[in-house]
Amino acid sequence: MTLTQVLTDPNGFFEEKMKSEVELKTPLLIVLFIGVLGAISAAIMNKR
């Protein structure tokens, strides 16, 4: 679906999205990666 289709027919866009399965693995991995980076950064800053 193109951007113009989303802007002109938002109901169609959300109907199509409701049919697909919700996948939370990728966002979870991103959040965990950022958390680990933050923890490592905090540990390095506390050693100085």
C-alpha positions as CSV (number, residue, x, y, z in Angstrom):
1,M,0.0,0.0,0.0
2,T,1.4,3.4,-1.0
3,L,1.4,6.5,1.1
4,T,-1.3,8.1,-1.1
5,Q,-3.5,5.1,-0.6
6,V,-3.0,5.4,3.2
7,L,-3.9,9.1,3.1
8,T,-6.9,8.8,0.9
9,D,-8.3,5.5,2.3
10,P,-7.3,5.1,6.0
11,N,-10.1,2.7,6.7
12,G,-8.8,0.3,4.0
13,F,-5.3,0.6,5.5
14,F,-6.5,-0.3,9.0
15,E,-8.8,-3.1,7.8
16,E,-5.8,-4.6,6.0
17,K,-3.6,-4.2,9.2
18,M,-6.2,-5.9,11.4
19,K,-6.0,-9.0,9.3
20,S,-2.3,-9.4,9.8
21,E,-0.7,-11.1,12.9
22,V,0.9,-8.8,15.5
23,E,4.6,-9.5,15.8
24,L,6.3,-8.1,18.9
25,K,9.6,-9.9,18.7
26,T,11.5,-7.2,16.7
27,P,10.4,-4.3,19.0
28,L,11.3,-6.4,22.0
29,L,14.7,-7.1,20.7
30,I,15.3,-3.4,19.9
31,V,14.2,-2.4,23.5
32,L,16.5,-5.0,25.0
33,F,19.4,-4.0,22.9
34,I,19.0,-0.3,23.9
35,G,18.7,-1.4,27.5
36,V,21.9,-3.4,27.4
37,L,23.8,-0.5,25.7
38,G,22.5,1.9,28.4
39,A,23.7,-0.5,31.1
40,I,27.1,-0.9,29.6
41,S,27.4,2.9,29.1
42,A,26.4,3.5,32.8
43,A,28.9,0.9,34.0
44,I,31.7,2.5,32.0
45,M,30.8,6.0,33.2
46,N,30.8,4.8,36.9
47,K,34.3,3.4,36.6
48,R,35.8,6.8,35.8
